[in-house]
Amino acid sequence: MSKSAATRARPLSPHLQIYKPIPTMVMSIVHRITGVGLYFGILLVAAWLLAAATSEDWFNTVSAIYGSWIGRLILFAYTWALIHHMLGGIRHLVMDTGKALGKQSSTTVATAMPFVSIGLTLLLWVVGYFARGA
């Protein structure tokens, strides 16, 4: 007697462990992660604005926290997430117009994304420090 349909091996649905990571897939995942990071990072901006509107003591306390090395590291990561997410959005906007949809061009743009976002983040922080006079 042959096996019934219920006992035959069924095909598995593909998942991330099956696929080889390619730049476009990795950048899509990073884009989602930076979106979540921005969601929580906006709380930092809200706390800063609330402190600025509340009192000078509270503003100085928040400024001291953000000015510490761990605060600056978090703000740097937030800045990178903001720039990376913005570049990902621009990338998708360009792709929505029908450009850069080919395998080579989309892979090239996705491969350049981390380097461009890190470079722009560093540039923004350097300009910020020079403008501040620190």
Z-matrix of the N, CA and C atoms (Angstrom, degrees):
N
C 1 1.441
C 2 1.537 1 108.77
N 3 1.305 2 116.92 1 140.68
C 4 1.458 3 120.61 2 -179.23
C 5 1.521 4 110.81 3 -82.15
N 6 1.333 5 113.62 4 161.93
C 7 1.463 6 118.66 5 179.02
C 8 1.525 7 109.60 6 -68.34
N 9 1.294 8 114.88 7 144.20
C 10 1.459 9 118.35 8 176.21
C 11 1.529 10 109.35 9 -76.48
N 12 1.310 11 115.88 10 164.78
C 13 1.466 12 120.65 11 -178.52
C 14 1.526 13 111.76 12 -62.25
N 15 1.329 14 117.35 13 -28.11
C 16 1.461 15 120.54 14 -176.89
C 17 1.520 16 112.26 15 -74.28
N 18 1.343 17 118.66 16 -25.44
C 19 1.464 18 119.74 17 -176.01
C 20 1.521 19 112.92 18 -100.00
N 21 1.331 20 117.87 19 -7.57
C 22 1.466 21 119.56 20 176.87
C 23 1.522 22 110.68 21 -70.51
N 24 1.323 23 115.32 22 150.23
C 25 1.469 24 119.88 23 178.68
C 26 1.521 25 109.38 24 -64.18
N 27 1.291 26 115.91 25 130.88
C 28 1.457 27 121.42 26 179.90
C 29 1.518 28 108.92 27 -100.59
N 30 1.305 29 117.69 28 149.29
C 31 1.474 30 119.23 29 -180.00
C 32 1.526 31 110.15 30 -67.21
N 33 1.329 32 114.08 31 141.96
C 34 1.457 33 119.88 32 177.73
C 35 1.518 34 109.54 33 -83.82
N 36 1.301 35 115.35 34 144.40
C 37 1.450 36 119.88 35 174.74
C 38 1.523 37 107.99 36 -74.74
N 39 1.323 38 118.33 37 135.80
C 40 1.470 39 119.78 38 -179.79
C 41 1.532 40 111.64 39 -62.87
N 42 1.309 41 116.55 40 147.49
C 43 1.455 42 122.77 41 177.85
C 44 1.520 43 108.32 42 -142.17
N 45 1.320 44 116.45 43 178.43
C 46 1.465 45 120.29 44 -172.67
C 47 1.527 46 113.89 45 -62.00
N 48 1.318 47 117.78 46 -24.23
C 49 1.464 48 119.40 47 -179.96
C 50 1.527 49 111.74 48 -76.95
N 51 1.309 50 117.49 49 -16.79
C 52 1.461 51 121.59 50 179.58
C 53 1.529 52 110.88 51 -83.49
N 54 1.319 53 116.28 52 -41.98
C 55 1.457 54 121.08 53 -174.85
C 56 1.520 55 111.61 54 -79.00
N 57 1.327 56 115.29 55 142.98
C 58 1.460 57 121.12 56 171.63
C 59 1.526 58 107.11 57 -77.82
N 60 1.345 59 117.71 58 128.74
C 61 1.471 60 118.83 59 -179.79
C 62 1.530 61 111.07 60 -62.45
N 63 1.302 62 116.22 61 126.07
C 64 1.455 63 121.62 62 175.78
C 65 1.525 64 107.30 63 -117.18
N 66 1.324 65 117.66 64 157.90
C 67 1.477 66 119.84 65 -174.63
C 68 1.524 67 114.26 66 -54.04
N 69 1.319 68 118.27 67 -41.50
C 70 1.459 69 119.39 68 -178.37
C 71 1.526 70 111.44 69 -65.74
N 72 1.325 71 116.94 70 -37.43
C 73 1.460 72 120.37 71 178.18
C 74 1.531 73 110.74 72 -67.82
N 75 1.327 74 116.35 73 -43.58
C 76 1.461 75 120.53 74 -179.51
C 77 1.527 76 110.63 75 -63.88
N 78 1.333 77 117.13 76 -41.92
C 79 1.463 78 119.65 77 179.31
C 80 1.527 79 111.76 78 -67.42
N 81 1.317 80 117.24 79 -31.83
C 82 1.465 81 120.16 80 175.61
C 83 1.524 82 110.28 81 -64.84
N 84 1.319 83 116.17 82 -43.06
C 85 1.464 84 120.60 83 179.01
C 86 1.526 85 110.55 84 -66.15
N 87 1.343 86 116.86 85 -44.05
C 88 1.468 87 121.14 86 179.35
C 89 1.531 88 110.13 87 -63.99
N 90 1.335 89 117.14 88 -36.08
C 91 1.468 90 120.68 89 177.89
C 92 1.529 91 110.28 90 -60.85
N 93 1.308 92 116.83 91 -42.05
C 94 1.473 93 120.57 92 178.37
C 95 1.527 94 111.06 93 -67.06
N 96 1.333 95 116.62 94 -40.18
C 97 1.467 96 120.58 95 179.86
C 98 1.531 97 110.48 96 -65.56
N 99 1.335 98 116.85 97 -42.37
C 100 1.465 99 118.75 98 178.87
C 101 1.524 100 111.27 99 -66.35
N 102 1.322 101 116.73 100 -31.89
C 103 1.459 102 119.69 101 175.34
C 104 1.519 103 111.94 102 -62.29
N 105 1.320 104 116.49 103 -42.10
C 106 1.474 105 120.77 104 176.63
C 107 1.528 106 109.79 105 -66.33
N 108 1.336 107 116.68 106 -41.88
C 109 1.460 108 120.24 107 178.02
C 110 1.515 109 112.41 108 -61.10
N 111 1.326 110 116.71 109 -38.71
C 112 1.465 111 120.11 110 178.17
C 113 1.516 112 111.27 111 -67.07
N 114 1.314 113 115.92 112 -33.86
C 115 1.459 114 119.79 113 177.84
C 116 1.529 115 110.48 114 -59.36
N 117 1.338 116 116.45 115 -45.59
C 118 1.462 117 120.08 116 179.18
C 119 1.529 118 112.19 117 -78.67
N 120 1.336 119 116.74 118 -31.09
C 121 1.455 120 120.28 119 179.88
C 122 1.517 121 113.30 120 -68.29
N 123 1.321 122 116.84 121 -25.41
C 124 1.465 123 118.83 122 178.57
C 125 1.523 124 110.14 123 -66.12
N 126 1.316 125 117.45 124 -21.44
C 127 1.466 126 120.71 125 174.49
C 128 1.531 127 110.58 126 -63.74
N 129 1.335 128 116.94 127 -33.11
C 130 1.465 129 120.66 128 176.38
C 131 1.528 130 110.58 129 -65.10
N 132 1.324 131 115.88 130 -42.85
C 133 1.465 132 120.04 131 178.55
C 134 1.524 133 110.07 132 -65.17
N 135 1.323 134 116.49 133 -42.56
C 136 1.471 135 120.49 134 179.56
C 137 1.530 136 110.82 135 -63.42
N 138 1.343 137 117.24 136 -40.49
C 139 1.464 138 120.56 137 178.39
C 140 1.523 139 110.50 138 -63.97
N 141 1.327 140 116.66 139 -39.70
C 142 1.459 141 120.33 140 179.09
C 143 1.529 142 110.93 141 -65.49
N 144 1.337 143 116.23 142 -44.64
C 145 1.467 144 119.51 143 178.80
C 146 1.524 145 111.56 144 -65.46
N 147 1.315 146 116.89 145 -39.14
C 148 1.459 147 120.87 146 177.90
C 149 1.528 148 110.50 147 -64.07
N 150 1.329 149 116.23 148 -41.45
C 151 1.461 150 120.11 149 178.63
C 152 1.529 151 110.64 150 -65.62
N 153 1.324 152 116.74 151 -38.32
C 154 1.467 153 119.90 152 179.02
C 155 1.521 154 111.31 153 -66.48
N 156 1.324 155 116.47 154 -30.81
C 157 1.463 156 119.92 155 -178.66
C 158 1.527 157 112.96 156 -88.15
N 159 1.333 158 117.34 157 -13.88
C 160 1.465 159 120.43 158 -174.06
C 161 1.524 160 112.16 159 -89.04
N 162 1.330 161 115.57 160 -72.56
C 163 1.466 162 119.00 161 -177.55
C 164 1.524 163 110.00 162 -154.78
N 165 1.306 164 114.61 163 162.70
C 166 1.464 165 119.32 164 179.72
C 167 1.522 166 111.43 165 -66.90
N 168 1.342 167 117.16 166 -38.31
C 169 1.465 168 120.60 167 179.12
C 170 1.533 169 111.20 168 -62.29
N 171 1.332 170 116.02 169 -45.44
C 172 1.465 171 120.07 170 -179.74
C 173 1.531 172 110.34 171 -65.42
N 174 1.340 173 117.05 172 -39.87
C 175 1.456 174 120.99 173 178.10
C 176 1.528 175 110.61 174 -63.80
N 177 1.334 176 117.52 175 -41.81
C 178 1.475 177 120.75 176 177.70
C 179 1.518 178 111.16 177 -64.25
N 180 1.332 179 117.54 178 -36.69
C 181 1.464 180 120.79 179 178.17
C 182 1.522 181 110.64 180 -64.98
N 183 1.342 182 116.69 181 -47.35
C 184 1.466 183 120.37 182 179.49
C 185 1.524 184 110.37 183 -65.29
N 186 1.318 185 117.49 184 -39.08
C 187 1.461 186 120.80 185 178.24
C 188 1.527 187 111.35 186 -64.48
N 189 1.328 188 117.14 187 -36.31
C 190 1.466 189 120.41 188 177.35
C 191 1.528 190 110.61 189 -66.92
N 192 1.322 191 116.44 190 -39.83
C 193 1.473 192 119.92 191 178.09
C 194 1.528 193 109.88 192 -65.15
N 195 1.333 194 116.59 193 -47.96
C 196 1.466 195 120.15 194 -179.54
C 197 1.525 196 112.01 195 -68.84
N 198 1.329 197 117.37 196 -24.34
C 199 1.457 198 121.23 197 179.83
C 200 1.515 199 114.23 198 -84.51
N 201 1.342 200 117.68 199 -10.87
C 202 1.465 201 120.43 200 177.45
C 203 1.525 202 109.24 201 -70.78
N 204 1.323 203 116.89 202 166.97
C 205 1.463 204 119.45 203 -176.99
C 206 1.530 205 111.29 204 -64.31
N 207 1.316 206 117.66 205 -37.75
C 208 1.466 207 119.80 206 179.23
C 209 1.534 208 109.96 207 -71.44
N 210 1.329 209 116.95 208 -36.73
C 211 1.456 210 120.60 209 176.56
C 212 1.512 211 111.86 210 -63.88
N 213 1.327 212 116.33 211 -42.84
C 214 1.466 213 119.88 212 178.69
C 215 1.523 214 111.30 213 -67.06
N 216 1.325 215 116.54 214 -36.06
C 217 1.459 216 120.05 215 176.99
C 218 1.532 217 110.59 216 -63.68
N 219 1.314 218 116.84 217 -42.89
C 220 1.467 219 121.09 218 177.98
C 221 1.524 220 110.15 219 -65.73
N 222 1.329 221 117.64 220 -42.51
C 223 1.463 222 120.60 221 178.03
C 224 1.528 223 111.70 222 -65.85
N 225 1.336 224 116.89 223 -35.02
C 226 1.461 225 120.15 224 175.96
C 227 1.526 226 110.08 225 -64.74
N 228 1.330 227 116.43 226 -44.45
C 229 1.469 228 120.39 227 178.59
C 230 1.526 229 110.71 228 -63.79
N 231 1.322 230 116.49 229 -38.28
C 232 1.470 231 120.45 230 177.62
C 233 1.528 232 110.57 231 -64.81
N 234 1.326 233 116.56 232 -41.66
C 235 1.458 234 120.75 233 178.04
C 236 1.522 235 110.61 234 -63.19
N 237 1.331 236 116.45 235 -43.58
C 238 1.472 237 119.81 236 177.76
C 239 1.526 238 110.88 237 -62.08
N 240 1.328 239 117.22 238 -44.13
C 241 1.463 240 120.52 239 179.58
C 242 1.522 241 110.63 240 -61.13
N 243 1.324 242 116.53 241 -40.53
C 244 1.457 243 121.16 242 179.88
C 245 1.523 244 111.07 243 -63.95
N 246 1.321 245 116.66 244 -46.58
C 247 1.464 246 120.70 245 -179.29
C 248 1.521 247 110.53 246 -68.57
N 249 1.327 248 117.52 247 -43.64
C 250 1.465 249 120.67 248 -178.95
C 251 1.528 250 110.88 249 -63.46
N 252 1.319 251 116.48 250 -42.29
C 253 1.458 252 120.61 251 179.69
C 254 1.535 253 110.28 252 -66.57
N 255 1.325 254 117.02 253 -38.40
C 256 1.461 255 120.91 254 177.67
C 257 1.534 256 110.35 255 -64.18
N 258 1.320 257 116.99 256 -44.80
C 259 1.461 258 119.95 257 178.71
C 260 1.528 259 111.30 258 -63.93
N 261 1.333 260 116.79 259 -37.38
C 262 1.459 261 120.06 260 176.17
C 263 1.518 262 111.19 261 -63.77
N 264 1.316 263 116.41 262 -39.02
C 265 1.456 264 120.31 263 176.68
C 266 1.515 265 112.03 264 -64.87
N 267 1.324 266 116.51 265 -41.16
C 268 1.472 267 120.46 266 177.51
C 269 1.526 268 109.75 267 -64.77
N 270 1.337 269 116.03 268 -40.92
C 271 1.465 270 120.89 269 177.84
C 272 1.529 271 110.65 270 -58.45
N 273 1.323 272 116.46 271 -45.39
C 274 1.462 273 119.76 272 179.54
C 275 1.526 274 111.62 273 -69.44
N 276 1.317 275 117.42 274 -33.41
C 277 1.460 276 120.77 275 176.95
C 278 1.525 277 110.51 276 -64.00
N 279 1.326 278 116.50 277 -42.32
C 280 1.468 279 120.83 278 176.40
C 281 1.528 280 109.98 279 -64.11
N 282 1.318 281 117.10 280 -42.42
C 283 1.460 282 120.42 281 179.15
C 284 1.530 283 111.21 282 -65.16
N 285 1.315 284 118.20 283 -31.36
C 286 1.466 285 121.59 284 177.61
C 287 1.525 286 112.23 285 -66.45
N 288 1.329 287 116.42 286 -22.50
C 289 1.466 288 119.58 287 177.38
C 290 1.526 289 111.14 288 -83.73
N 291 1.317 290 117.93 289 -4.34
C 292 1.462 291 121.91 290 178.53
C 293 1.511 292 114.04 291 96.43
N 294 1.319 293 116.93 292 3.93
C 295 1.463 294 120.93 293 179.71
C 296 1.531 295 109.92 294 -98.62
N 297 1.322 296 116.26 295 156.30
C 298 1.475 297 124.08 296 177.07
C 299 1.525 298 112.29 297 57.87
N 300 1.323 299 116.24 298 36.88
C 301 1.461 300 120.12 299 178.47
C 302 1.525 301 113.03 300 -95.73
N 303 1.315 302 116.47 301 -12.46
C 304 1.457 303 120.11 302 179.60
C 305 1.523 304 111.13 303 -68.03
N 306 1.321 305 115.48 304 157.49
C 307 1.460 306 120.16 305 -176.94
C 308 1.530 307 111.75 306 -59.75
N 309 1.319 308 116.80 307 -46.01
C 310 1.468 309 120.08 308 -176.98
C 311 1.524 310 111.65 309 -67.63
N 312 1.326 311 117.35 310 -45.26
C 313 1.464 312 119.48 311 -177.02
C 314 1.525 313 111.40 312 -69.81
N 315 1.329 314 118.50 313 -40.49
C 316 1.465 315 119.72 314 179.51
C 317 1.524 316 111.18 315 -67.30
N 318 1.336 317 116.71 316 -36.30
C 319 1.464 318 119.94 317 177.39
C 320 1.524 319 111.02 318 -68.30
N 321 1.324 320 116.91 319 -40.02
C 322 1.467 321 120.77 320 178.97
C 323 1.526 322 110.75 321 -62.79
N 324 1.328 323 116.39 322 -46.05
C 325 1.468 324 120.16 323 -179.61
C 326 1.533 325 110.11 324 -65.12
N 327 1.328 326 117.00 325 -42.53
C 328 1.470 327 120.29 326 179.58
C 329 1.519 328 111.71 327 -65.38
N 330 1.315 329 117.84 328 -36.23
C 331 1.465 330 121.44 329 178.32
C 332 1.523 331 110.93 330 -68.76
N 333 1.327 332 117.35 331 -34.30
C 334 1.467 333 121.13 332 -178.75
C 335 1.526 334 112.48 333 -77.57
N 336 1.319 335 118.00 334 -22.46
C 337 1.470 336 122.21 335 -174.40
C 338 1.529 337 114.05 336 -52.42
N 339 1.331 338 120.60 337 -51.22
C 340 1.476 339 118.58 338 -178.46
C 341 1.525 340 112.64 339 -62.59
N 342 1.318 341 117.10 340 -38.93
C 343 1.462 342 120.61 341 -178.76
C 344 1.528 343 111.15 342 -67.88
N 345 1.322 344 116.15 343 -42.99
C 346 1.464 345 120.36 344 179.78
C 347 1.527 346 110.34 345 -66.50
N 348 1.336 347 116.72 346 -43.09
C 349 1.471 348 119.06 347 -178.33
C 350 1.525 349 111.70 348 -67.05
N 351 1.306 350 117.70 349 -39.31
C 352 1.469 351 120.47 350 177.31
C 353 1.527 352 110.00 351 -67.53
N 354 1.331 353 116.57 352 -42.69
C 355 1.466 354 120.21 353 178.35
C 356 1.521 355 112.50 354 -61.74
N 357 1.331 356 116.98 355 -44.18
C 358 1.464 357 119.84 356 178.77
C 359 1.528 358 111.78 357 -67.39
N 360 1.319 359 116.62 358 -35.53
C 361 1.466 360 119.95 359 177.29
C 362 1.523 361 110.54 360 -64.62
N 363 1.322 362 116.79 361 -46.73
C 364 1.467 363 120.16 362 177.63
C 365 1.524 364 111.11 363 -61.62
N 366 1.324 365 116.78 364 -42.86
C 367 1.459 366 120.74 365 178.52
C 368 1.524 367 111.16 366 -60.99
N 369 1.317 368 117.31 367 -44.36
C 370 1.459 369 121.17 368 179.25
C 371 1.524 370 111.49 369 -62.12
N 372 1.336 371 117.13 370 -42.11
C 373 1.463 372 120.16 371 179.53
C 374 1.529 373 111.86 372 -69.35
N 375 1.324 374 117.50 373 -38.17
C 376 1.466 375 120.20 374 178.03
C 377 1.528 376 109.81 375 -65.24
N 378 1.318 377 117.25 376 -45.24
C 379 1.464 378 120.95 377 177.67
C 380 1.523 379 109.90 378 -62.26
N 381 1.318 380 116.60 379 -40.59
C 382 1.474 381 120.43 380 178.35
C 383 1.518 382 112.34 381 -61.90
N 384 1.328 383 116.31 382 -42.57
C 385 1.472 384 119.67 383 179.30
C 386 1.523 385 111.35 384 -67.54
N 387 1.343 386 116.59 385 -39.55
C 388 1.469 387 118.91 386 178.37
C 389 1.524 388 111.09 387 -68.23
N 390 1.307 389 117.12 388 -38.43
C 391 1.466 390 120.48 389 178.96
C 392 1.520 391 110.88 390 -67.84
N 393 1.312 392 116.40 391 -31.64
C 394 1.470 393 121.53 392 179.55
C 395 1.528 394 111.70 393 -77.77
N 396 1.340 395 115.08 394 -26.17
C 397 1.456 396 119.76 395 -179.36
C 398 1.517 397 112.66 396 86.57
N 399 1.337 398 116.57 397 22.65
C 400 1.474 399 119.30 398 -179.11
C 401 1.465 400 108.81 399 -93.29
